[in-house]
Amino acid sequence: MLRQIVGDRAATDMIYRGEFMASSEAQKIGLVDEVVSEDKVEARAVEKVEELAALPRQAFDDLKDNRVQAVRTMYDESFKSKHEY
């Protein structure tokens, strides 16, 4: 899923280097949606949850399935290739 979100190059760099990343860089590559000050983070998190909760349930399920499907397909293909005789 990480590769799907931030791309191959950024994901590989994160996995192999394991270094901390500035919040501005995390936002730039799509790892975080936004950066807010510490005193506003809780209020913004509640707002975000309320926005997500207001989505039609089917839309949320479809978004989740779309995100997971690519990972599921890669896993299934890898499993199949490793277990073919």
C-alpha positions in Angstrom: 0.0 0.0 0.0 2.9 2.4 0.7 4.0 2.2 -2.9 0.5 2.9 -4.0 0.3 6.0 -1.9 3.8 7.5 -2.3 5.2 5.8 -5.4 8.0 3.3 -5.9 10.9 5.6 -5.4 9.7 7.2 -2.2 8.6 3.9 -0.8 11.9 2.1 -1.5 13.8 5.0 0.0 11.6 4.9 3.2 11.9 1.1 3.5 15.7 0.9 3.0 16.8 4.0 4.8 14.3 4.1 7.6 15.0 7.7 8.4 12.7 10.3 9.8 11.0 12.6 7.3 10.0 16.3 7.7 6.3 16.8 7.8 6.5 19.0 4.7 8.1 16.2 2.8 5.6 13.7 4.0 2.8 16.0 2.7 4.6 16.6 -0.6 4.7 12.9 -1.4 1.2 12.2 -0.2 2.0 10.3 3.0 -0.1 12.9 5.0 -3.1 14.9 3.9 -2.1 18.1 5.7 0.1 19.5 8.3 -1.4 21.5 11.2 0.0 23.0 14.4 0.0 20.9 17.5 -2.7 23.0 19.2 -5.1 22.4 16.2 -4.4 18.8 15.4 -7.1 17.3 17.6 -9.8 19.6 16.3 -8.7 19.0 12.7 -8.7 15.2 13.3 -12.3 15.4 14.6 -13.3 17.5 11.5 -11.7 14.9 9.2 -13.5 12.0 10.9 -16.8 13.9 10.6 -16.2 14.5 6.9 -15.5 10.8 6.4 -18.5 9.7 8.5 -20.7 12.0 6.3 -19.8 10.1 3.1 -22.3 7.5 1.9 -21.3 4.1 3.3 -21.1 2.6 -0.1 -18.7 5.3 -1.3 -16.4 4.7 1.7 -16.5 0.9 1.1 -15.7 1.5 -2.6 -12.8 3.7 -1.7 -11.4 1.1 0.7 -11.9 -1.7 -1.8 -10.1 0.3 -4.5 -7.1 0.9 -2.2 -6.9 -2.7 -1.1 -7.6 -4.4 -4.4 -4.2 -3.6 -5.9 -2.4 -5.1 -2.9 -4.7 -8.1 -2.9 -4.0 -8.7 -6.6 -0.2 -8.5 -6.1 -0.4 -10.9 -3.2 -2.5 -13.4 -5.1 -0.2 -13.3 -8.1 2.9 -13.8 -5.9 1.2 -16.6 -3.9 0.2 -18.3 -7.2 3.7 -18.1 -8.7 5.3 -19.4 -5.5 3.0 -22.4 -5.2 2.7 -23.6 -8.8 4.2 -27.0 -9.4 
